[in-house]
Amino acid sequence: MDMGIGSHKNYRLLLVEDDTVIAEGMKLHLEKWGYEVICAEDFGNVLKTFAACSPHLVLMDIGLPFYNGYYWCAQIRQFSKVPIVFVSSASDNMNIVMAVNMGGDDFLTKPFEPEVLAAKVQAMLRRTYAFREPTNIMECRGLILDLTDATLLVNGRKLELTKNEFKILQLLFENAGQTVYREAIMKRLWDSDCFVDENTLTVNMTRLRKKLESAGADLPIQTKKGLGYQIGESS
């Protein structure tokens, strides 16, 4: 098998492993083969890290703080087909079956030789990306905005967005926690020299808020009087 060092620099891996010694060892070895490796640090919100790095493959431990690896695999599977390889010392048949049922693509038993890890990763990437690209997503407050089909994942359900609703949310997600000026939103929505009444933006924002509320989305869009809008804290 040809596994020349430096041949995989276009691939980004997300490692979800709470044992820092094991995680660092895996990261160092995979980086020798040219992969970019991001280690999850916030085990209470793995989706946030997933969305931020948009990985080509996930290496997922089973025993994790807050929620186990099966939970995060199921969450990722709601919006992405990215390959997920479980890495665990719990290698009995029940755990392997559970891993597959929850959407995992492969299972690697600890302890393992570093070369076996690299070979498994390479084989999975080769099978996957001969025909498929990773999902392009953004995350905010546990909600997933899918840039490929202009939908918002809310409590496991996909919410269809209009063109303007999608553009507004994308801009707010990009600037979460900061005020987005009305002028910036209007330019994103109507990128032309023609005059657009500000009331049109207000109408669009009202419709978007109602749609989010009806879907049960916890995404408070606050009005900053005289300035614009901001994703704030729940009241």
HELIX and SHEET records of a PDB file:
HELIX    1   1 THR A   20  LYS A   32  1                                  13    
HELIX    2   2 VAL A   46  CYS A   53  1                                   8    
HELIX    3   3 GLY A   69  ARG A   77  1                                   9    
HELIX    4   4 ASN A   93  ASN A  101  1                                   9    
HELIX    5   5 PRO A  114  THR A  128  1                                  15    
HELIX    6   6 LYS A  163  GLU A  174  1                                  12    
HELIX    7   7 ARG A  182  LEU A  189  1                                   8    
HELIX    8   8 GLU A  198  SER A  214  1                                  17    
SHEET    1   A 5 GLU A  36  CYS A  39  0                                        
SHEET    2   A 5 ARG A  12  VAL A  16  1                                        
SHEET    3   A 5 LEU A  57  MET A  60  1                                        
SHEET    4   A 5 ILE A  84  SER A  88  1                                        
SHEET    5   A 5 ASP A 106  THR A 109  1                                        
SHEET    1   B 4 ILE A 137  CYS A 140  0                                        
SHEET    2   B 4 LEU A 143  ASP A 146 -1                                        
SHEET    3   B 4 THR A 151  VAL A 154 -1                                        
SHEET    4   B 4 ARG A 157  GLU A 160 -1                                        
SHEET    1   C 3 VAL A 180  TYR A 181  0                                        
SHEET    2   C 3 GLY A 228  ILE A 231 -1                                        
SHEET    3   C 3 ILE A 221  LYS A 224 -1                                        
END                                                                             
